[in-house]
């Protein structure tokens, strides 16, 4: 299922996305996060910070080039 979040800058879209990913990982789902090429490392770092006690093995962070 594709979920799209939209809203004004600074309204918490990014935080909401990362929290949903953490919830999905806790529930045994396999989320996929698609980010621009230049943001892959930042996304991986942020997920690592948010999911300190959750295994992120099932998470795929992809760039448009890797699709």
Secondary structure, DSSP 8 states (H G I E B T S, - for coil): -------STTSSHHHHHHHHHHHHHHTT---EEEE-GGGHHHHHHHHHHHTTTS--TT-EEEEGGG-
